[in-house]
């Protein structure tokens, strides 16, 4: 790209190029530093700790890999998960994240740097965010130029939509997946532009890495084939396209099948059939091009028609038949829920119960993207101006990702990169226009004012000058116009001059376009800088306040502005680790399974893997049933302790009472005759006060949550601060469980399951006897009547 301002003449082109490269390297280094630093708020405000729920399993698995080696990790069977079933870990996970941390761990120890595996896991996501910024720069440079690439790298480095899944401690698959996504797309664009099998292979290798790291690899699996299909429909089939896609699909598919959890899915599931179909179509089109070069046009049209009809029919009926026979698996419920937003709620409530699977609220777009959401459409429109093959890819990516991000909150993550790229293209184009110092030339108005006099002078001499023969069509046309002028003389000459000036204007270079005046440039540039500063402030605030708080450590602000740490989760998990037997089975809702296994190191009935819906429904049934019905379920599964989360005292809204209806719905899906959701409502309202329904007051979840809760308020009315409802002063009683532990702020409550009574009595009767309550006896007369009857 030529420089807007002239450079010194004594500089060689090599010096200029090297200096520009050095400046870009420094800019990328600063962007990478900002990306890493902005993700360290969690470590600075709290400590080096793993966040959320899924990361705790990933961390636990990585510890096994680091301590016992890769093959032990690959063959690891975890007997404490999904008790009593257990879990074959190696064949049920995407191992890319753990393998990446294990490689880094071994390299550092080979260099005699004894870094703990926990710190590697905590800092992995910030480290890969720097790689993501670099990959985004390379991708955007293919769309426009280096300046747009640097802007895109800066945007994705600090944008909240990506930071939300990549802060320090967020040790989840997305920590490395977005880098792999962007680099795979970059390698694909390079392969397409160059027709290079080398770059196609690079794209396939990183696609394999993506498959090993994240289940969202299906986005790449369908995006690239969709791009190829659109290019062919637009008549843009080339040998470059054939080489790029064939090398990517063949190598990438074979490599992805080496991941045990994926296996033969690329050739046996509906989610992968689009890639296979486009690959077959590409071969047909390439073969057609070959035949076209060796036969006549008429013969080719006949062969083409017959081939398309035949192969299309064979392909369609083949896929339908294989799907009917069960060889090709149908679409899964997770994919159906992307097209029908109500599907999961109706048929798979366990998917709908996850908060990040809910539709995205409009304010979330502004919170996660800020002013980029306004530049995003402008950048997409600019892609239509040149509409090269790579621009078509961005347009398709933008449309598809926008739809999916609106359907599911979690998929905001896949939309963020293309928003950063498109916004960078738009803002870079704006800056190119307003930083260019050249202004368009304007014709001198004096010339225009003197035109009539010169015309008169020319007309007086034209009458005596003999006519010259026409040398071209233009002169002939002007002569015809002159003779046909009704006023003759001056008017004819005027018409001739106007026509000749119009021809000259058309044959000359197009009129320059540019920006007039320094004031206009300054206003636009100052506004742009202001918006960028607001963007930085917004990203910093959102990152530090909304996305840097680990779920296991809560915080609040005291009246004097100081920070108050609420550490109930780790307090409870540590109590479990220190005060219970190693084989003590803990039952809780599946949200906390990974944390209990990671921090308390105790067996759990269910966890965040959610692979067994019936097992989760069993826990839901126990939680939503009365004590006497839940107790046999607990004893049957050897449950020693039951853990519930309750936020009614301090106002923690993410507690189990707010999640309880999902437990009811999941249990109802398996036992519809025993559990019905309407029974837990009172006149259509979900209540926990004195007007709560009988089924709600008697269920195990309600009793464990509000047991002894009213005692905290003394003579005052007990109030649930989350629901905003007054709790009855006479709280529930427990006969089959004993309170074992309640955390400082009453967030975590743990109950021990009583053993069977030694005398064989029902525990409710035994408990009443121990409290001195005598069982009511029936009157003798009524007993005689019953016996006689």
C-alpha positions in Angstrom: 0.0 0.0 0.0 1.6 3.4 -1.0 2.4 5.8 1.8 0.0 8.7 2.3 2.8 11.1 3.2 6.1 11.3 1.2 9.1 9.6 2.7 12.7 10.9 2.6 14.3 10.2 -0.8 17.5 8.9 0.7 15.8 5.8 2.2 16.0 2.6 0.2 12.9 0.5 -0.4 14.5 -2.3 1.7 15.0 0.0 4.7 11.4 1.2 4.4 10.1 -2.4 4.2 12.2 -3.5 7.2 11.2 -0.6 9.3 7.5 -1.2 8.6 7.9 -4.9 9.5 9.7 -4.0 12.7 6.9 -1.5 13.7 4.3 -4.2 13.0 6.2 -6.7 15.1 6.4 -4.2 18.0 2.7 -3.4 17.6 1.8 -7.1 17.7 4.0 -7.6 20.7 2.2 -4.7 22.5 -1.2 -6.1 21.5 -0.3 -9.5 22.8 0.9 -8.0 26.1 -2.4 -6.1 26.5 -4.3 -9.3 25.7 -2.5 -11.2 28.4 -2.6 -8.5 31.0 -6.3 -7.8 30.6 -7.0 -11.4 31.5 -5.1 -11.4 34.8 -7.6 -9.5 36.8 -8.9 -12.8 38.3 -5.4 -13.7 39.6 -4.7 -10.2 40.9 -8.1 -9.7 42.7 -8.4 -13.3 44.0 -5.6 -15.8 43.5 -4.4 -18.4 41.0 -7.4 -20.6 41.0 -9.4 -22.7 38.5 -12.8 -21.1 37.6 -16.3 -22.4 36.9 -17.3 -26.1 36.7 -16.0 -27.8 33.6 -12.4 -26.5 34.1 -12.2 -28.4 37.3 -12.5 -31.7 35.4 -10.0 -30.5 32.8 -7.6 -29.6 35.6 -8.1 -33.0 37.3 -7.5 -34.8 34.1 -4.4 -32.7 33.3 -2.9 -33.6 36.7 -3.3 -37.3 35.9 -1.5 -36.7 32.6 1.3 -34.7 34.2 1.9 -37.1 37.0 1.3 -40.5 35.4 2.0 -39.9 31.7 0.0 -39.8 28.5 -0.8 -43.5 28.2 -2.1 -43.7 31.8 -4.2 -40.7 31.1 -5.4 -42.2 27.8 -6.5 -45.4 29.5 -7.8 -43.8 32.7 -11.0 -45.2 34.2 -12.4 -42.9 36.9 -14.5 -45.1 39.4 -15.5 -42.0 41.4 -17.5 -40.4 38.6 -21.2 -41.3 38.0 -21.1 -43.7 40.9 -21.6 -46.6 40.7 -21.1 -46.6 36.9 -17.7 -44.9 36.6 -16.3 -43.3 33.5 -13.8 -44.2 30.8 -12.2 -40.8 30.6 -9.8 -41.4 27.6 -12.6 -42.3 25.2 -15.1 -39.7 26.3 -13.2 -36.4 26.1 -11.5 -34.0 23.7 -7.9 -34.4 24.8 -6.4 -31.5 23.0 -6.5 -29.1 26.0 -4.9 -31.5 28.4 -2.3 -32.6 25.9 -1.3 -29.0 25.2 -0.8 -28.3 28.9 1.1 -31.6 29.3 3.5 -30.7 26.5 4.1 -27.2 28.0 4.6 -28.8 31.4 7.2 -31.3 30.1 9.0 -28.7 28.0 9.4 -26.4 31.0 10.6 -29.2 33.2 13.1 -30.3 30.5 14.4 -26.7 30.8 14.7 -27.1 34.6 11.8 -24.7 35.2 9.7 -26.5 37.9 6.4 -24.8 37.2 3.4 -26.4 38.9 0.8 -27.8 36.5 -1.9 -25.7 38.2 -0.2 -22.4 37.2 0.1 -23.7 33.6 -3.6 -24.5 33.5 -4.5 -21.1 35.0 -2.4 -19.1 32.6 -2.9 -21.2 29.4 -5.9 -19.1 28.2 -4.2 -15.7 28.5 -1.2 -17.1 26.7 -3.2 -18.5 23.8 -5.1 -15.2 23.6 -1.8 -13.7 22.3 -1.7 -16.4 19.6 -5.3 -15.6 18.7 -4.5 -11.9 18.2 -1.7 -13.0 15.8 -3.9 -15.4 13.9 -6.6 -12.7 13.6 -4.0 -10.3 12.2 -2.9 -12.8 9.6 -6.5 -13.6 8.6 -7.5 -9.9 8.3 -4.4 -9.1 6.3 -5.7 -11.5 3.7 -8.9 -9.5 3.6 -7.4 -6.0 3.3 -4.0 -5.0 4.5 -1.6 -4.9 7.5 -3.3 -1.9 9.1 -6.7 -3.6 9.2 -4.9 -6.7 10.6 -3.4 -4.8 13.5 -6.8 -3.2 14.3 -8.4 -6.7 14.3 -5.7 -8.1 16.5 -6.2 -5.2 19.0 -9.9 -5.7 19.0 -9.9 -9.4 19.6 -7.2 -9.0 22.2 -9.4 -7.1 24.6 -13.0 -7.6 23.4 -15.2 -9.0 26.2 -16.9 -11.5 23.9 -13.7 -13.4 23.8 -12.3 -12.6 27.2 -15.4 -14.1 28.8 -14.1 -17.5 27.9 -10.3 -16.9 28.2 -9.6 -15.2 31.5 -6.9 -16.6 33.7 -8.3 -19.7 35.4 -10.9 -20.4 32.7 -9.3 -23.7 31.8 -11.9 -24.8 29.3 -11.7 -26.1 25.7 -12.4 -22.6 24.3 -9.1 -21.4 25.8 -7.3 -22.7 22.8 -10.2 -23.3 20.4 -10.6 -19.7 19.1 -6.9 -19.6 18.1 -7.3 -22.9 16.3 -10.5 -21.6 14.6 -8.9 -18.4 13.3 -5.6 -20.1 12.2 -7.5 -22.8 10.4 -9.6 -20.2 8.5 -6.4 -18.3 7.7 -4.7 -21.4 6.3 -7.8 -22.1 4.3 -7.8 -18.7 2.7 -4.1 -19.0 1.9 -4.7 -22.4 0.3 -7.6 -21.0 -1.7 -5.8 -17.9 -3.0 -2.6 -19.8 -3.9 -4.2 -23.2 -4.9 -1.6 -24.7 -2.5 -1.8 -28.2 -1.3 0.8 -27.2 1.3 -1.5 -24.6 2.9 -4.4 -27.1 2.5 -2.4 -29.6 4.6 -1.6 -26.9 7.2 -5.4 -26.1 7.4 -6.1 -29.9 7.8 -3.5 -30.2 10.6 -4.9 -27.3 12.6 -8.4 -28.7 11.9 -7.3 -32.0 13.5 -6.0 -30.0 16.5 -9.3 -28.3 16.7 -11.2 -31.6 16.6 -9.0 -32.9 19.4 -9.7 -29.8 21.5 -13.4 -28.7 21.2 -16.7 -30.1 20.0 -17.3 -26.8 18.2 -15.1 -28.1 15.4 -18.4 -28.8 13.6 -18.5 -25.1 12.9 -15.4 -25.4 10.7 -16.6 -28.7 9.3 -19.6 -26.9 7.8 -18.3 -23.4 7.2 -15.6 -24.4 4.7 -17.9 -26.7 2.6 -20.5 -23.9 2.6 -17.9 -21.5 1.3 -16.9 -23.9 -1.5 -20.5 -24.6 -2.4 -21.3 -20.9 -2.7 -18.2 -20.3 -4.9 -19.3 -23.1 -7.3 -22.8 -21.8 -7.5 -21.4 -18.4 -8.4 -19.4 -19.9 -11.2 -16.0 -19.5 -9.5 -14.8 -23.1 -9.7 -11.1 -23.1 -10.3 -8.2 -25.5 -10.0 -7.1 -23.6 -6.9 -10.4 -24.3 -5.2 -10.2 -28.0 -6.2 -6.7 -28.4 -4.8 -7.3 -26.5 -1.6 -10.6 -28.2 -0.6 -9.5 -31.7 -1.7 -6.3 -31.5 0.4 -8.1 -30.1 3.4 -10.9 -32.5 3.4 -9.0 -35.7 2.7 -6.2 -35.1 5.2 -8.4 -33.4 7.8 -11.1 -36.1 7.8 -8.6 -38.9 8.1 -6.7 -37.1 10.9 -9.9 -36.2 12.9 -10.9 -39.9 12.9 -7.8 -40.6 15.0 -9.5 -38.9 18.0 -11.2 -41.8 19.9 -14.1 -39.7 21.0 -14.8 -38.7 17.4 -14.0 -42.1 15.7 -16.0 -42.7 12.5 -18.4 -39.7 13.1 -17.0 -37.8 10.1 -18.4 -40.5 7.8 -21.4 -41.7 9.8 -23.2 -38.6 11.2 -25.4 -36.1 9.6 -23.4 -33.1 10.9 -20.5 -34.2 8.6 -22.5 -35.1 5.5 -22.3 -31.5 4.1 -18.5 -31.7 3.9 -18.7 -35.1 2.3 -21.4 -34.1 -0.2 -19.4 -31.0 -1.3 -16.3 -33.1 -1.7 -18.2 -35.4 -4.0 -19.7 -32.5 -5.9 -16.3 -31.0 -6.4 -15.0 -34.2 -7.9 -17.9 -34.3 -10.3 -17.4 -30.6 -11.4 -13.7 -31.2 -11.8 -14.3 -34.3 -13.9 -16.8 -32.3 -16.0 -14.2 -29.7 -16.7 -11.8 -32.4 -17.8 -14.4 -34.0 -20.1 -15.4 -30.6 -21.5 -11.8 -30.1 -22.7 -11.9 -33.3 -24.8 -15.4 -33.4 -26.3 -17.6 -31.0 -28.4 -19.9 -28.6 -26.7 -23.1 -30.5 -27.8 -21.8 -33.8 -26.5 -20.7 -32.2 -23.3 -24.1 -30.7 -22.6 -25.7 -34.2 -23.0 -23.1 -35.9 -20.8 -23.3 -33.2 -18.2 -27.1 -33.4 -17.9 -27.0 -37.2 -17.7 -24.2 -37.2 -15.1 -25.8 -34.6 -12.9 -29.1 -36.4 -12.9 -27.5 -39.8 -12.3 -25.1 -38.8 -9.6 -27.6 -36.5 -7.9 -30.2 -39.4 -7.7 -27.5 -41.9 -6.5 -26.2 -39.5 -3.8 -29.7 -38.5 -2.6 -31.1 -42.0 -2.3 -27.8 -43.3 -0.9 -27.8 -40.8 2.0 -31.5 -41.4 2.6 -31.0 -45.2 2.5 -28.0 -45.2 4.8 -29.8 -42.9 7.2 -32.8 -45.2 7.2 -30.6 -48.2 7.8 -28.9 -46.5 10.7 -25.5 -46.3 9.1 -25.6 -42.5 9.1 -26.8 -41.1 12.5 -29.5 -38.4 12.4 -29.0 -34.9 13.7 -28.5 -34.8 17.5 -30.7 -32.9 19.8 -28.1 -30.2 20.3 -28.1 -29.4 16.6 -31.9 -29.5 16.4 -32.0 -26.9 19.3 -30.0 -24.5 17.1 -32.8 -24.5 14.4 -35.8 -24.8 16.8 -35.3 -22.8 19.9 -38.1 -24.5 21.7 -36.9 -28.1 20.9 -34.6 -28.6 23.8 -37.2 -27.3 26.3 -39.8 -29.7 25.0 -37.6 -32.9 24.5 -34.2 -32.4 26.1 -34.7 -30.3 29.3 -31.2 -31.0 30.5 -29.8 -29.0 27.5 -32.3 -26.2 28.1 -31.4 -26.0 31.8 -27.9 -24.7 31.0 -27.9 -20.9 31.2 -25.4 -20.5 28.3 -27.8 -22.5 26.0 -30.4 -19.8 26.3 -31.2 -17.3 23.5 -29.0 -14.2 23.6 -30.5 -11.0 25.0 -29.9 -7.8 22.9 -27.9 -6.0 25.7 -25.4 -8.8 25.6 -24.3 -7.9 22.1 -23.4 -4.4 23.3 -21.8 -5.6 26.5 -19.6 -8.2 24.7 -18.8 -6.2 21.5 -19.4 -2.5 22.4 -19.1 -0.2 19.3 -17.8 -3.0 17.1 -21.4 -4.2 16.7 -22.0 -0.9 14.7 -18.9 -1.2 12.6 -19.6 -4.9 11.9 -22.3 -4.4 9.2 -20.2 -1.7 7.5 -17.3 -4.1 7.2 -19.5 -6.8 5.8 -20.9 -4.3 3.2 -17.4 -3.3 2.2 -16.6 -7.0 1.5 -19.3 -6.7 -1.3 -17.3 -3.9 -3.0 -14.4 -6.2 -4.2 -16.1 -9.5 -3.5 -13.0 -11.7 -3.9 -13.2 -15.3 -2.8 -12.0 -14.5 0.7 -14.6 -11.7 1.1 -17.3 -14.2 0.3 -16.0 -16.3 3.1 -16.3 -13.4 5.6 -19.8 -12.6 4.4 -20.9 -16.3 4.9 -19.2 -16.4 8.3 -20.9 -13.2 9.4 -24.4 -14.4 8.4 -24.1 -17.9 9.9 -22.4 -16.8 13.1 -24.9 -13.9 13.7 -27.8 -16.4 13.5 -26.2 -18.9 15.9 -25.1 -16.1 18.3 -28.7 -15.0 18.5 -30.0 -18.5 19.2 -27.5 -19.4 21.9 -25.5 -17.2 24.4 -22.5 -19.6 24.2 -22.1 -19.1 20.5 -21.3 -15.4 20.9 -17.8 -16.7 21.1 -17.8 -17.8 17.5 -19.3 -14.5 16.3 -16.7 -12.3 18.0 -13.8 -13.1 15.7 -15.7 -12.1 12.5 -17.0 -9.0 14.2 -13.5 -7.9 15.0 -12.3 -8.7 11.5 -15.2 -6.8 9.8 -15.0 -3.9 12.2 -11.3 -3.6 11.5 -11.9 -3.5 7.8 -14.5 -0.8 8.1 -12.4 1.4 10.6 -9.2 0.9 8.6 -11.0 2.1 5.4 -12.3 5.1 7.2 -8.8 6.0 8.5 -7.3 5.5 5.1 -9.7 8.0 3.6 -9.3 10.7 6.4 -5.5 10.3 6.9 -4.8 10.8 3.2 -3.5 14.4 2.9 -4.3 14.7 -0.8 -7.4 16.7 -1.8 -9.4 16.4 -5.1 -8.6 19.0 -7.7 -11.2 21.7 -8.4 -11.5 23.5 -11.9 -10.9 27.2 -11.9 -14.1 29.2 -11.9 -12.5 32.0 -13.9 -12.1 29.7 -16.9 -15.8 29.0 -16.8 -16.7 32.7 -16.7 -14.5 33.5 -19.7 -15.9 30.8 -21.9 -18.6 32.9 -23.8 -16.0 35.5 -25.0 -13.7 32.8 -26.4 -16.7 31.2 -28.0 -17.6 34.4 -29.8 -14.1 34.9 -31.0 -13.9 31.4 -32.3 -17.2 31.8 -34.1 -16.1 34.9 -36.0 -13.1 33.1 -37.4 -14.9 29.9 -38.1 -16.8 31.4 -41.0 -13.6 32.1 -43.0 -11.7 28.9 -42.2 -12.3 26.1 -44.7 -13.7 22.9 -43.4 -11.2 20.1 -42.9 -12.1 16.5 -43.7 -13.3 14.4 -40.6 -10.6 12.2 -39.2 -12.9 10.1 -36.9 -16.3 9.4 -35.7 -16.2 12.0 -33.0 -15.5 14.9 -35.5 -18.1 13.6 -37.8 -20.7 13.6 -35.1 -19.8 17.1 -34.0 -20.0 18.3 -37.6 -23.5 16.8 -37.9 -24.5 18.5 -34.7 -23.2 21.8 -36.0 -25.0 21.7 -39.3 -28.2 20.6 -37.6 -28.2 23.5 -35.1 -31.3 25.6 -35.8 -29.6 28.9 -34.8 -26.4 28.3 -36.9 -23.3 30.3 -36.3 -22.6 30.9 -32.6 -25.1 28.4 -31.3 -23.7 25.6 -33.5 -20.2 26.3 -32.4 -21.3 26.3 -28.7 -22.9 22.9 -29.2 -19.8 21.6 -30.8 -17.6 22.8 -27.9 -19.9 21.3 -25.3 -19.8 18.0 -27.1 -16.1 18.0 -27.4 -15.6 18.9 -23.8 -17.9 16.0 -22.8 -15.9 13.6 -24.9 -12.6 14.8 -23.4 -14.1 14.5 -19.9 -15.1 10.9 -20.6 -11.8 9.9 -22.1 -9.8 11.5 -19.2 -9.1 9.8 -15.9 -12.0 9.8 -13.4 -12.5 12.7 -11.1 -10.4 12.5 -7.9 -12.3 11.7 -4.8 -11.1 12.8 -1.3 -11.8 14.8 1.8 -11.8 18.6 1.7 -10.3 20.6 4.5 -8.3 19.9 7.6 -11.2 20.6 9.9 -13.2 17.7 8.5 -10.3 15.3 9.0 -9.6 16.4 12.6 -13.3 16.1 13.6 -13.6 12.5 12.2 -10.2 11.4 13.6 -10.9 12.8 17.1 -14.3 11.1 17.2 -12.6 7.8 16.1 -10.0 8.1 18.8 -12.7 8.9 21.3 -14.7 5.8 20.4 -11.5 3.7 20.6 -10.8 5.1 24.1 -14.4 4.4 25.2 -14.0 0.9 23.8 -10.9 0.3 25.9 -12.5 1.6 29.0 -15.6 -0.5 28.5 -13.6 -3.7 27.8 -11.5 -3.1 30.9 -14.5 -2.5 33.1 -16.5 -5.5 31.8 -13.4 -7.8 32.1 -12.5 -6.7 35.7 -16.1 -6.7 37.0 -18.1 -9.2 35.1 -15.8 -11.9 33.7 -12.9 -12.1 36.2 -14.8 -13.6 39.2 -14.3 -17.3 39.8 -17.6 -19.1 40.5 -16.0 -20.8 43.6 -15.0 -17.5 45.2 -17.6 -14.8 45.4 -17.1 -11.2 46.4 -19.1 -8.2 47.6 -18.4 -4.6 48.4 -18.6 -3.3 52.0 -20.0 0.0 52.9 -16.6 1.6 53.0 -15.8 0.4 49.5 -13.5 -2.5 50.5 -13.9 -5.9 49.1 -15.5 -8.7 51.1 -14.6 -12.3 50.0 -17.3 -15.0 50.3 -15.5 -18.4 50.2 -18.3 -20.8 51.2 -17.7 -23.2 48.3 -14.1 -24.0 49.1 -14.9 -24.0 52.8 -17.5 -26.7 52.2 -15.4 -28.8 49.8 -12.5 -28.7 52.2 -14.7 -29.9 55.0 -15.8 -32.8 52.9 -12.2 -33.6 52.1 -11.1 -33.5 55.7 -14.2 -34.9 57.6 -15.6 -37.7 55.4 -14.4 -41.1 54.4 -12.6 -41.4 51.1 -15.3 -43.6 49.6 -18.2 -41.4 50.9 -20.6 -40.8 48.0 -21.9 -37.3 47.7 -25.2 -36.5 45.9 -25.7 -33.0 44.5 -27.2 -31.5 41.4 -24.9 -32.1 38.3 -23.6 -28.5 38.2 -21.3 -29.2 41.2 -20.0 -32.7 40.3 -16.7 -31.6 38.8 -16.0 -29.2 41.7 -16.7 -31.9 44.3 -14.5 -34.4 42.5 -11.7 -31.8 41.9 -11.6 -30.1 45.3 -13.2 -32.6 47.7 -11.9 -35.7 45.9 -15.1 -37.6 46.7 -17.3 -39.9 44.5 -20.3 -38.2 43.0 -23.5 -39.6 41.5 -23.6 -37.1 38.5 -21.4 -34.4 37.1 -21.2 -31.9 34.3 -20.6 -34.5 31.6 -24.4 -35.1 31.6 -24.1 -38.2 29.4 -26.6 -40.3 31.3 -30.0 -38.6 31.4 -31.6 -41.3 33.6 -29.0 -41.0 36.3 -29.5 -37.2 36.4 -33.3 -37.7 36.5 -32.8 -40.1 39.5 -31.1 -37.2 41.4 -33.9 -34.9 40.3 -36.5 -37.4 41.5 -34.8 -37.7 44.9 -34.6 -33.9 45.3 -38.3 -33.3 44.3 -39.8 -36.2 46.3 -40.8 -36.3 50.0 -38.2 -37.7 52.4 -39.8 -41.1 52.8 -39.7 -41.6 49.0 -36.2 -40.1 48.5 -34.6 -42.1 51.3 -34.7 -45.5 49.5 -33.2 -43.8 46.4 -30.3 -42.5 48.5 -29.7 -45.8 50.2 -29.9 -47.7 46.9 -27.1 -45.6 45.5 -25.0 -45.7 48.7 -25.3 -42.0 49.2 -23.6 -40.8 52.4 -24.0 -37.0 52.0 -26.3 -34.7 50.1 -25.1 -31.2 49.2 -27.4 -28.3 48.3 -26.7 -24.7 47.4 -28.9 -22.1 49.1 -28.6 -18.3 48.6 -31.6 -17.1 50.5 -29.6 -15.6 53.3 -27.2 -13.4 51.4 -29.1 -13.1 48.1 -27.0 -15.5 45.9 -29.4 -16.1 43.0 -27.5 -19.1 41.5 -28.8 -21.5 44.1 -30.7 -24.8 43.8 -34.1 -23.4 44.6 -33.9 -21.3 41.4 -32.7 -24.4 39.5 -35.2 -26.7 41.1 -37.8 -26.6 38.4 -35.3 -28.0 35.9 -34.8 -30.9 38.3 -38.5 -31.5 38.3 -38.8 -31.3 34.5 -35.9 -33.7 33.9 -37.3 -36.2 36.5 -40.8 -35.8 34.9 -39.3 -36.8 31.6 -38.5 -40.3 33.0 -41.2 -40.7 35.7 -44.2 -38.7 34.4 -46.6 -40.6 36.6 -44.7 -39.7 39.8 -43.4 -36.2 39.2 -45.6 -33.5 37.6 -44.3 -29.9 37.4 -47.8 -28.3 38.0 -47.8 -29.8 41.5 -45.0 -27.5 42.5 -47.0 -24.3 41.6 -49.7 -22.6 43.6 -52.2 -21.1 41.2 -49.5 -20.9 38.6 -47.0 -19.2 40.8 -43.7 -20.6 42.0 -43.6 -19.8 45.7 -41.5 -20.7 48.8 -43.5 -18.9 51.4 -46.6 -20.0 53.4 -48.6 -20.3 50.2 -46.1 -22.8 48.6 -47.8 -25.9 47.3 -47.8 -29.1 49.4 -45.6 -30.8 47.0 -43.1 -28.0 47.2 -43.1 -27.8 51.0 -42.7 -31.6 51.4 -39.9 -32.2 48.9 -36.4 -32.9 50.0 -34.9 -29.8 48.3 -37.2 -27.4 50.1 -36.6 -29.1 53.5 -32.8 -29.1 53.1 -32.7 -25.5 52.0 -34.9 -24.0 54.7 -34.1 -26.3 57.6 -33.4 -24.0 60.6 -33.5 -20.9 58.3 -36.1 -19.1 60.4 -33.9 -19.4 63.5 -31.4 -16.9 62.1 -34.0 -14.1 62.3 -35.0 -14.6 65.9 -38.3 -13.0 66.6 -38.4 -11.2 63.2 -40.0 -12.5 60.0 -37.6 -14.7 58.0 -37.2 -13.5 54.4 -35.7 -15.2 51.5 -33.6 -12.4 49.9 -33.4 -14.1 46.5 -37.1 -14.8 46.0 -38.2 -11.8 48.1 -40.7 -13.9 50.0 -41.4 -14.4 53.7 -40.6 -17.8 54.9 -42.9 -19.4 57.6 -41.5 -19.1 61.2 -42.2 -22.8 61.7 -39.6 -24.3 59.4 -39.4 -27.9 58.0 -38.1 -30.8 60.0 -35.9 -33.7 58.8 -36.3 -37.4 59.8 -34.1 -39.2 57.4 -31.1 -36.8 57.2 -28.9 -35.0 59.7 -27.4 -31.6 59.2 -23.6 -32.2 58.9 -22.2 -28.8 57.8 -23.4 -25.3 56.8 -21.0 -22.8 55.5 -20.5 -19.3 57.0 -22.9 -17.6 54.7 -25.3 -20.5 54.4 -24.5 -20.9 50.7 -23.5 -24.6 51.0 -25.4 -27.0 53.2 -24.4 -30.6 53.6 -26.6 -33.3 55.1 -25.6 -36.8 56.2 -27.9 -39.7 55.3 -29.0 -41.6 58.3 -28.3 -45.3 58.5 -31.2 -47.8 58.9 -32.6 -48.0 62.4 -31.0 -50.8 64.4 -34.4 -52.0 65.6 -35.8 -52.0 62.0 -38.2 -49.1 62.7 -39.0 -46.5 60.1 -36.7 -43.5 60.7 -39.6 -41.1 61.0 -41.2 -43.2 63.8 -37.8 -43.7 65.5 -37.1 -39.9 65.4 -40.5 -39.2 66.9 -39.8 -41.7 69.7 -36.4 -40.2 70.4 -38.1 -36.8 70.7 -40.5 -38.1 73.3 -43.5 -38.1 70.9 -45.8 -41.0 71.5 -47.6 -42.6 68.7 -51.3 -42.0 68.8 -53.2 -45.2 69.6 -56.5 -46.1 68.1 -59.5 -46.5 70.4 -60.3 -50.1 71.4 -63.8 -49.9 70.0 -62.6 -48.8 66.6 -60.0 -51.5 66.7 -62.6 -54.2 67.4 -64.8 -52.8 64.6 -61.8 -53.0 62.3 -61.1 -56.6 63.3 -64.7 -57.7 63.0 -64.9 -56.1 59.6 
